[in-house]
Amino acid sequence: MNKKFRVLVLVLPLFLLSCKDLTELNVNTNGVQPSVVNPNLVFPTVVTETAKAFVNLGYMNIAGVVQHTQKDAWSSEHNDYDWGGSQDWRPYYKILVNNKLVYDRATELGYEFHQGASLVMKAMLFGLITDLWGDAPYTGAIKGDEGMENLQPQFDTQEFIYDAIIADLEAANTLLSKNKGDYVGIDGNVDVLYEGDPAAWRKLANSLLLRYYMRISVKKAAVAKAGIEKIVANPSQYPLITSADEDAAMPFTGNSPDTSWPASTAFDPSESNYKRIKMAATLVERLQEINDPRLGVWAQKVEIPLEVSAAFPAGTDEIVEVNGKKVRHLSPDKVGTTQIDTDPEYVGLPTSFSALPSAYNLNPTPGQTSNNPHVSFLNEMYKEPAGDLLKARLVSAAEVHFILAEAALKGWAAGDAEEHYNAAIEASFETWGVSDDLGDYMAGADVAYNGTLEQIIEQKWIASWTAATEAWFDYRRTGLPDLKAGPAAKRDVLPVRFYYVKEELLLNESNTMSAIDKLEITGYSQADAKNSAWSKPWLLQGTGKPWN
């Protein structure tokens, strides 16, 4: 169903992205003007840029936070949470500018499908912004073209934004409830997710509703319970993504760096970005413990395993061939007290264990250009610019079923928790092409349903590979999985939000400081004061999660 995306370049007047001081608008006489543009020209850019934003978080630095991956060079942000206020929300607001244009023009033209789909994208983007930062410009955002009073927008509260997201998704569900033939203006060729299928977009809207009801389930339990139970009780009114072939997942064309899988090697002869990303030991070791076949899809086996034996003569350090495979033989004195992993198949990098992670496992070539043969690289498919499994995953059937399993475990009327748990894992296995292994896997002692939240969230954490933002947001809300910061990390616990950047403090100081004042300082905020990645926004305040 998914179409490979084509990035369309639309020349628009320069709008205010969030709170930039613009005193005039430039009009490109050779471009398409917003007052007459067809929404079908703009909407593909909204979707593709959003999908790229999600995968750039979920495959890159946030994958480091939730310990799916670690980097062995240029690693301080990825491994150690040394963010230093470098996160910038302007790219997300830029997408929202274009999305507002889609909605406004669709309203003028009576294109209800486009109105509904743009509300879905609005909810997804503002949801990401408030999930990452907390309070943010919402009501007054992206209105710089409407008057000077909007150049320094107020920040709405995180609670208000979540409520607005839910309202937008409810409106989208209604707008997308007609048969396809009842809409005008649909061009399936430009819809890179669902080929202009309103029913599929409606399922995406309601699946996002589930996500955000569960997001607020600790702070507003009654609202979340009523919302989820309403959705489950009315499947014809609130259809959901329930099978892997319905996932909101965008493939890549791979025609340029901008349309390729992030860190692919097609346009990077050095392969450095690909080589730096390694599987995290946290994920590798757990997947090995539960015999998870997805490990072999995501990672390569180590090129040269280590073997340490007292039977080797003192001073032994040599690469030999054993049964057609290279092995590095070491005597104990050559290892000393160094931490090593002698697993013959898969070896992950420990979390933030050192300022020089490339030296791990006796790498003979430590440094920024290392090619460590003793640690697992990612599967070679991640070198490619495009491929069947290389998709930016926005919402999946696995996520939907895990949410419903958690809701049912809470005692809410959301169906059978075990059935949803099993369906979630089945959907993930289908996504990654390992369905034939499902039966044996589900029979495993640690995988067979045991009725605990720990198990549901652990499997959801695994299934969120390359879409790690949801794993991080679940961790913040539940404290699960029980992830530990490494010894070289900036703090002793995992962070819970992004910093407000200096540009916002300079250009919109009063409103930014008001938002910062609402953050809760914790024992880990330290020198950052309130504007810290370890200060708690509204969603976490008073919950005791993920740490006190």
Secondary structure, 3 states (H helix, E strand, C coil): CCCCCCCCCCCCCCCCCCCCCCCCCCCCCCCCCCCCCCHHHHHHHHHHHHHHHHHHHHCCHHHHHCCCEEECCCCHHHHHCCCCCCCCCHHHHHHHHHHHHHHHHHHHHCCHHHHHHHHHHHHHHHHHHHHHHCCEECCCCCCHHHCHHHCCCCEECHHHHHHHHHHHHHHHHHHCCCCHHHCCCCCHHHCCCCCCCHHHHHHHHHHHHHHHHHHCCCCCHHHHHHHHHHHHHCCCCCCCCCCHHHCEEEECCCCCHHHCCCCCCCCCCCCHHHHHEEEEHHHHHHHHHCCCCHHHHHECCCCCCEEECCCCCCCCEEEEEECCEEEEEECHHHHCCCCCCCCCCCCCECCCCCCCHHHHHHCCCCCCCCCCCCCCEECHHHHCCCCCCCEEEEECHHHHHHHHHHHHHCCCCCCCHHHHHHHHHHHHHHHCCCHHHHHHHHCCCCCCCCCCHHHHHHHHHHHCCCCHHHHHHHHHHHCCCCCCCCCCCCCCCCCCCCCCCHHHHHHCHHHHHHHHHCCECCCCCHHHCCCCCCCECCCCCCCCCCCC
